[in-house]
Amino acid sequence: MRKNHESSRYHSEKRDGLALNKEEIEWLIEGYVAGTVPDYQMSAFAMAVYFKGMTTEEISHMTMKMVQTGQQFALSAIPGIKVDKHSTGGVGDKVTLVLVPLVASFGVPVAKMSGRGLGHTGGTIDKLESIKGFQIERTQEEFIQQVQEIGLSVIGQSDQLVKADKLLYALRDVTATVDTIPLIASSVMSKKIAAGADAILLDVTVGEGAFMKTIEEARELARTMVDLGNAVGRKTIAVITDMSQPLGTSIGNRLEILEALDILKGQGRADVTEFICELAQIMLKLANVDQSIEAIHEHLSNGQALAKFEEMVLAQGGDLEDLHRPVKVDQVLEVTADQDGVIAALPAMEFGLLAMRLGAGRAVKSDPLDYETGIVFDKKVGEQVKKGERIARIFVNEKNSQESVTEFKKNVKILEGAESVKEIIEIIS
């Protein structure tokens, strides 16, 4: 076994901009998981990567070694091309709730692991757990059996998956190296590869409410992850999508379930519905299934996608009556426009944080959630408003919440004119 001074040498090489070889990277990852490489040395490595970056080969070696540090799901027992989807995070992102059953309604198996929300971003698992009885924990055997039987499953990420990532993420969180593209890419792709799908769609969000603030950063991350996936035989496509404003009309776990149901019934907001249908078309192509946008829309309007979602809810212990019930809160506060004009800005991060403070999100991982609270937007960027017209509703379970209306008004911007936002900015394959 190499001594710790060897890892110090690797950190020095990385600090000086030199590339590490496969053996050196594998030794670092193995040692960190085993405890023979201490936190302070791995912190030095992470900081060196933050400033000097990594080559494509280094990222690939690191990713595959991380995959090997935990359980790997073998989905070969499921017939057909298995597809997966990952979002780098956003506000009001209920895409998975619609996209997974929509794609599965065309006979393409979707086996997906999702995460929880933290800070201003929401998590798919939290939204699903707002459905009474819904179980997000499944063994590998149960997960595979469900996808075999009904074509889809969405479960929580296994603690046994990519053990190195859990350790590295905790370290990055306390060393200010979270937003390092090589480390983000290896974190995301190690989990996606270990999860076993044959093809992966990556939704790389960019803007005020995303981790990537510029198109250039989003493009670099997308390209890095696409190259990683394709290099190990996972057909991978990334879409760069806007997160300057919340996605759709709602923020909040229960509220987003209800919005997803509206979309699944073909009754959702047109721009979000079109966006999800475009993503579905890409996922279907990854599975070698060509469908027109019109055909995909039809699976929403004719109830096939909704039926598939309800089938998943039942299979995972959920209560269909509870699924379709309205939100239960103490108060619904109305926000009205203070002037005539056009909605020019709805900063996603600010409204994500407002929803978090209402109880819809977590400031720290141990925070409890209030599944019922949140925000519904009646107007989005680029839409005209009249003074006194309702632009949003805030769902609260606390007294003296008028300050939420004040905070909302402080962050919304109304001008004489503004353009609407296009969700898909770029596709990288």
For each residue, the residues with C-beta under 8 A, 3 or more apart:
1: 36
2: 6 7 27
3: 6
4: 7 8 36 37 38 41
5: 8 9
6: 2 3 9 10 27
7: 2 4 10 11 27 28 31 37 41 45
8: 4 5 11 12 41 44
9: 5 6 12 13
10: 6 7 13 14 20 24 28 45
11: 7 8 14 15 41 44 45 48
12: 8 9 15 16
13: 9 10 16 18 20
14: 10 11 17 18 20 45 48 49 52
15: 11 12 44 48 51 52
16: 12 13 52
17: 14 52
18: 13 14
19: 54 55 57 58
20: 10 13 14 24 25 28 58 61
21: 24 25 61
22: 25 26 57 61
23: 26 27
24: 10 20 21 27 28
25: 20 21 22 28 29 58 61 62 65
26: 22 23 29 30 61 65
27: 2 6 7 23 24 30 31
28: 7 10 20 24 25 31 32 37 42 45
29: 25 26 32 33 62 65 66 69 164
30: 26 27 33 34 65 69
31: 7 27 28 34 35 36 37
32: 28 29 35 37 42 164 167 168
33: 29 30 69 163 164 167
34: 30 31 37
35: 31 32 38
36: 1 4 31
37: 4 7 28 31 32 34 41 42
38: 4 35 41 42
39: 42 43 171
40: 43 44
41: 4 7 8 11 37 38 44 45
42: 28 32 37 38 39 45 46 168 171
43: 39 40 46 47 171 175
44: 8 11 15 40 41 47 48
45: 7 10 11 14 28 41 42 48 49
46: 42 43 49 50 168 171 172 175 177 180 183
47: 43 44 50 51 175 177
48: 11 14 15 44 45 51 52
49: 14 45 46 52 53 54 177 180 182 183
50: 46 47 176 177 180 183
51: 15 47 48
52: 14 15 16 17 48 49
53: 49 181 182
54: 19 49 58 59 62 182
55: 19 58 59
56: 59 60 224 227
57: 19 22 60 61
58: 19 20 25 54 55 61 62 182
59: 54 55 56 62 63 182 185 186 224 228
60: 56 57 63 64 228 231 232
61: 20 21 22 25 26 57 58 64 65
62: 25 29 54 58 59 65 66 182 186
63: 59 60 66 67 185 186 189 190 193 228 232
64: 60 61 67 68 190 193 232
65: 25 26 29 30 61 62 68 69 164
66: 29 62 63 69 162 164 165 168 186 187 190
67: 63 64 70 72 162 190 193 194
68: 64 65 72
69: 29 30 33 65 66 162 163 164 165
70: 67 158 160 161 162 163 164 194
71: 140 158 160 161 194
72: 67 68 161 194 196
73: 111 140 143 144 161 194 195 196
74: 77 140 196
75: 78 82 111 144 147 196 197 198
76:
77: 74 144 148
78: 75 82 109 111 144 147 148
79: 109 148
80: 107 108 109 287
81: 108 109 198 199 286 287 288
82: 75 78 109 110 111 147 196 197 198 199
83: 103 108 109 110 197 198 199 200 201 283 286 287
84: 110 111 112 192 195 197 199 200 201
85: 95 96 99 100 110 112 200 201 202 203 279 283
86: 188 192 200 201 202 203
87: 90 93 95 96 202 203 205
88: 184 188 202 203 204 205 210 211 212 221
89: 93 121 205 210 211
90: 87 93 121 122 205 209 210 241 243 246 247 348
91: 120 121 122 209 243 246 247 251 348 349 351 352 355
92: 122 246 247 248 249 250 251 256 348 352
93: 87 89 90 96 121 122 205 247
94: 97 98 124 127 247 248 250 256 257 259 260
95: 85 87 98 99 203 247 275 276 279
96: 85 87 93 99 100 112 114 124 154
97: 94 100 101 124 127 128 256 257 260 309
98: 94 95 101 102 260 263 264 268 276 305 309
99: 85 95 96 102 103 276 279 280 283
100: 85 96 97 103 104 110 112 152 154 309 312
101: 97 98 104 105 152 264 305 306 308 309 311 312
102: 98 99 105 106 264 276 277 280 296 299 300 305 308
103: 83 99 100 106 108 110 280 283 284 287
104: 100 101 107 108 109 110 150 151 152 308 312
105: 101 102 299 304 305 307 308
106: 102 103 284 289 291 299
107: 80 104 151 289
108: 80 81 83 103 104 151 283 284 287 289
109: 78 79 80 81 82 83 104 147 148 151 152
110: 82 83 84 85 100 103 104 147 151 152 153 283
111: 73 75 78 82 84 143 144 147 152 153 195 196 197
112: 84 85 96 100 152 153 154 155 195
113: 154 155 156 157 158 161 191 195
114: 96 123 124 125 128 154 155 156 157
115: 123 124 125 156 157
116: 123 125 126 156 362 365
117: 121 122 123 126 361 362
118: 121 123 361 362 364 365
119: 352 353 356 361 362 363
120: 91 209 348 349 352 353 355 356 361
121: 89 90 91 93 117 118 209 352 361
122: 90 91 92 93 117 126 127 251 253 256 352 360 361
123: 114 115 116 117 118 126 127
124: 94 96 97 114 115 127 128 154
125: 114 115 116 128 129 136 154 156
126: 116 117 122 123 129 130 253 369 371
127: 94 97 122 123 124 130 253 256 257 260
128: 97 114 124 125 131 134 136 154 257 316 318
129: 125 126 134 136 253 371
130: 126 127 134 253 254 257 371 372
131: 128 134 257 313 318 319 322 323
132: 318 319 322
133: 317 318 319 322
134: 128 129 130 131 313 316 317 318
135: 138 316 317 318
136: 125 128 129 154 155 156 316
137: 155 156
138: 135 142 143 146 153 155 316
139: 142 143
140: 71 73 74 143 144 158
141: 144 145
142: 138 139 145 146
143: 73 111 138 139 140 146 147 153 155
144: 73 75 77 78 111 140 141 147 148
145: 141 142 148 149
146: 138 142 143 149 150 152 153 312 315 316
147: 75 78 82 109 110 111 143 144 150 151 152 153
148: 77 78 79 109 144 145
149: 145 146 315
150: 104 146 147 153 308 311 312 315
151: 104 107 108 109 110 147 308
152: 100 101 104 109 110 111 112 146 147 308 311 312
153: 110 111 112 138 143 146 147 150 312 315 316
154: 96 100 112 113 114 124 125 128 136 312
155: 112 113 114 136 137 138 143 316
156: 113 114 115 116 125 136 137
157: 113 114 115 161 191
158: 70 71 113 140 161
159: 166
160: 70 71 163
161: 70 71 72 73 113 157 158 165 191 194 195
162: 66 67 69 70 165 166 190 191 194
163: 33 69 70 160 166 167
164: 29 32 33 65 66 69 70 167 168 190
165: 66 69 161 162 168 169 186 187 190 191
166: 159 162 163 169 170
167: 32 33 163 164 170 171
168: 32 42 46 66 164 165 171 172 183 187
169: 165 166 172 173 178 187
170: 166 167 173 174
171: 39 42 43 46 167 168 174 175 177
172: 46 168 169 175 177 178 180 183
173: 169 170 178
174: 170 171
175: 43 46 47 171 172
176: 50
177: 46 47 49 50 171 172 180 183
178: 169 172 173 183 184 211
179: 184 211
180: 46 49 50 172 177 183 184
181: 53 184 185 217 220 221 224
182: 49 53 54 58 59 62 185 186 224
183: 46 49 50 168 172 177 178 180 186 187
184: 88 178 179 180 181 187 188 211 221
185: 59 63 181 182 188 189 221 224 225 228
186: 59 62 63 66 165 182 183 189 190 228
187: 66 165 168 169 183 184 190 191
188: 86 88 184 185 191 192 202 225
189: 63 185 186 192 193 225 228 229
190: 63 64 66 67 162 164 165 186 187 193 194
191: 113 157 161 162 165 187 188 194 195
192: 84 86 188 189 195 197 200 229 234
193: 63 64 67 189 190 196 229 232 234
194: 67 70 71 72 73 161 162 190 191
195: 73 84 111 112 113 161 191 192
196: 72 73 74 75 82 111 193
197: 75 82 83 84 111 192 200 234
198: 75 81 82 83 234 235 287
199: 81 82 83 84 234 235 236 283 286 287
200: 83 84 85 86 192 197 229 234 235 236 237 286
201: 83 84 85 86 236 237 238 239 279 282 283 286
202: 85 86 87 88 188 222 225 226 229 236 237 238 239
203: 85 86 87 88 95 238 239 241 279
204: 88 212 218 221 222 225 238 239 240 241
205: 87 88 89 90 93 209 210 211 212 218 240 241 242 243
206: 210 212 213 214 215 217 218 240 241 242 243 425
207: 210 213 242 243 244 348
208: 213 243 244 245 347 348 349
209: 90 91 120 121 205 243 244 245 246 347 348 349 352
210: 88 89 90 205 206 207 213 218 243 348
211: 88 89 178 179 184 205
212: 88 204 205 206 217 218 221
213: 206 207 208 210 217
214: 206 217 218
215: 206 218 219 240 425 426
216: 219 220
217: 181 206 212 213 214 220 221
218: 204 205 206 210 212 214 215 221 222 240 425
219: 215 216 222 223 240 426 428
220: 181 216 217 223 224
221: 88 181 184 185 204 212 217 218 224 225
222: 202 204 218 219 225 226 238 239 240 426 428
223: 219 220 226 227 238 428
224: 56 59 181 182 185 220 221 227 228
225: 185 188 189 202 204 221 222 228 229 236 238
226: 202 222 223 229 230 236 237 238 428 429
227: 56 223 224 230 231
228: 59 60 63 185 186 189 224 225 231 232 236
229: 189 192 193 200 202 225 226 232 234 235 236
230: 226 227 233 234 235 236
231: 60 227 228
232: 60 63 64 193 228 229
233: 230
234: 192 193 197 198 199 200 229 230
235: 198 199 200 229 230 286
236: 199 200 201 202 225 226 228 229 230 429
237: 200 201 202 226 282 286 427 428 429
238: 201 202 203 204 222 223 225 226 427 428 429
239: 201 202 203 204 222 279 282 424 426 427 428
240: 204 205 206 215 218 219 222 424 425 426 427 428
241: 90 203 204 205 206 275 423 424 425
242: 205 206 207 245 421 422 423 425
243: 90 91 205 206 207 208 209 210 247 348
244: 207 208 209 345 347 348 381 421
245: 208 209 242 345 346 347 348 380 381 421
246: 90 91 92 209 250 251 346 348 351 352 375 377
247: 90 91 92 93 94 95 243 272 423
248: 92 94 256 259 268 269 272
249: 92 259 269 272 376 377 378 380
250: 92 94 246 255 256 258 259 374 375 376 377
251: 91 92 122 246 255 256 351 352 355 360 374 375
252: 255 256 355 358 360 371 372 373 374 375 395
253: 122 126 127 129 130 256 257 360 369 371 372 374
254: 130 257 258 327 371 372 374
255: 250 251 252 258 259 327 374 375 376 395
256: 92 94 97 122 127 248 250 251 252 253 259 260 374
257: 94 97 127 128 130 131 253 254 260 261 323
258: 250 254 255 261 262 326 327
259: 94 248 249 250 255 256 262 263 268
260: 94 97 98 127 256 257 263 264 309
261: 257 258 264 265 306 309 323 324
262: 258 259 265 267 268
263: 98 259 260 266 267 268 269 272 273 276 300
264: 98 101 102 260 261 268 300 305 306 309
265: 261 262 268 300 301 303 306
266: 263 273 297 300 301 302
267: 262 263
268: 98 248 259 262 263 264 265 272 273 300
269: 248 249 263 272 273
270: 273 274
271: 274 275 380 420 423
272: 247 248 249 263 268 269 275 276 423
273: 263 266 268 269 270 276 277 297 300
274: 270 271 277 278 293
275: 95 241 271 272 278 279 423 424
276: 95 98 99 102 263 272 273 279 280
277: 102 273 274 280 281 293 296 297 300
278: 274 275 281 282 293 424
279: 85 95 99 201 203 239 275 276 282 283
280: 99 102 103 276 277 283 284 291 296
281: 277 278 284 285 291 292 293 296
282: 201 237 239 278 279 285 286 427
283: 83 85 99 103 108 110 199 201 279 280 286 287
284: 103 106 108 280 281 287 289 290 291 296
285: 281 282 288 289 290
286: 81 83 199 200 201 235 237 282 283
287: 80 81 83 103 108 198 199 283 284
288: 81 285
289: 106 107 108 284 285
290: 284 285
291: 106 280 281 284 295 296
292: 281 295 296
293: 274 277 278 281 296 297
294: 297 298
295: 291 292 298 299
296: 102 277 280 281 284 291 292 293 299 300
297: 266 273 277 293 294 300 301
298: 294 295 301 302
299: 102 105 106 295 296 302 304 305
300: 102 263 264 265 266 268 273 277 296 297 305 306
301: 265 266 297 298
302: 266 298 299
303: 265 306 307
304: 105 299 307 308
305: 98 101 102 105 264 299 300 308 309
306: 101 261 264 265 300 303 309 310
307: 105 303 304 310 311
308: 101 102 104 105 150 151 152 304 305 311 312
309: 97 98 100 101 260 261 264 305 306 312 313
310: 306 307 313 314 320 323
311: 101 150 152 307 308 314 315
312: 100 101 104 146 150 152 153 154 308 309 315 316
313: 131 134 309 310 316 318 320 323
314: 310 311 317 318 320
315: 146 149 150 153 311 312
316: 128 134 135 136 138 146 153 155 312 313
317: 133 134 135 314
318: 128 131 132 133 134 135 313 314 322 323
319: 131 132 133 322 323
320: 310 313 314 323 324
321: 324 325
322: 131 132 133 318 319 325
323: 131 257 261 310 313 318 319 320
324: 261 320 321
325: 321 322 328
326: 258
327: 254 255 258 372 395
328: 325 372
329: 332 372 373 395 396 397
330: 396 397 398 399
331: 395 396 397 401
332: 329 393 394 395 396
333: 393 394 396 401 402 404 405
334: 390 392 393 405
335: 390 391 392 393 394 405 408 409 412
336: 387 388 389 390 391
337: 340 341 379 385 386 387 388 389 391 414
338: 387 409 414
339: 387 414
340: 337 385 386 387
341: 337 344 384 385 414 415 416 417
342: 382 383 384 385 414 415 416 417 418
343: 346 379 380 381 382 383 385 391 412 413 414 418
344: 341 381 413 414 415 417 418
345: 244 245 381 412 413 418
346: 245 246 343 351 377 380 381 411 412 413
347: 208 209 244 245 350 351 411
348: 90 91 92 120 207 208 209 210 243 244 245 246 351 352
349: 91 120 208 209 352 353
350: 347 353 354 411
351: 91 246 251 346 347 348 354 355 375 408 411
352: 91 92 119 120 121 122 209 246 251 348 349 355 356 361
353: 119 120 349 350 356 357 361
354: 350 351 357 358 375 404 407 408 411
355: 91 120 251 252 351 352 358 360 361 373 374 375
356: 119 120 352 353 359 360 361 362 363
357: 353 354 404
358: 252 354 355 370 373 374 375 394 395 396 397 398 401 404
359: 356 368 369 370 373 397
360: 122 251 252 253 355 356 369 370 371 373 374
361: 117 118 119 120 121 122 352 353 355 356 367 369
362: 116 117 118 119 356 365 366 367 369
363: 119 356 367
364: 118 367
365: 116 118 362
366: 362
367: 361 362 363 364
368: 359
369: 126 253 359 360 361 362
370: 358 359 360 373 397
371: 126 129 130 252 253 254 360
372: 130 252 253 254 327 328 329 395 397
373: 252 329 355 358 359 360 370 395 396 397
374: 250 251 252 253 254 255 256 355 358 360 394 395
375: 246 250 251 252 255 351 354 355 358 392 393 394 395 408
376: 249 250 255 392 393 395
377: 246 249 250 346 380 391 392
378: 249 390 391 392 393
379: 337 343 383 385 389 391 392
380: 245 249 271 343 346 377 383 420 421
381: 244 245 343 344 345 346 418 419 420 421
382: 342 343 418 419 420 421
383: 342 343 379 380 420
384: 341 342
385: 337 340 341 342 343 379 389 391 414
386: 337 340 389
387: 336 337 338 339 340
388: 336 337
389: 336 337 379 385 386
390: 334 335 336 378 393
391: 335 336 337 343 377 378 379 385 412
392: 334 335 375 376 377 378 379 408 412
393: 332 333 334 335 375 376 378 390
394: 332 333 335 358 374 375 401 404 405 408
395: 252 255 327 329 331 332 358 372 373 374 375 376
396: 329 330 331 332 333 358 373 401 404
397: 329 330 331 358 359 370 372 373
398: 330 358 401
399: 330
400: 403
401: 331 333 358 394 396 398 404 405
402: 333 405 406
403: 400 406 407
404: 333 354 357 358 394 396 401 407 408
405: 333 334 335 394 401 402 408 409
406: 402 403 409 410
407: 354 403 404 410 411
408: 335 351 354 375 392 394 404 405 411 412
409: 335 338 405 406 412
410: 406 407
411: 346 347 350 351 354 407 408
412: 335 343 345 346 391 392 408 409
413: 343 344 345 346
414: 337 338 339 341 342 343 344 385
415: 341 342 344 418
416: 341 342
417: 341 342 344
418: 342 343 344 345 381 382 415
419: 381 382
420: 271 380 381 382 383
421: 242 244 245 380 381 382
422: 242 425
423: 241 242 247 271 272 275
424: 239 240 241 275 278 427
425: 206 215 218 240 241 242 422
426: 215 219 222 239 240
427: 237 238 239 240 282 424
428: 219 222 223 226 237 238 239 240
429: 226 236 237 238
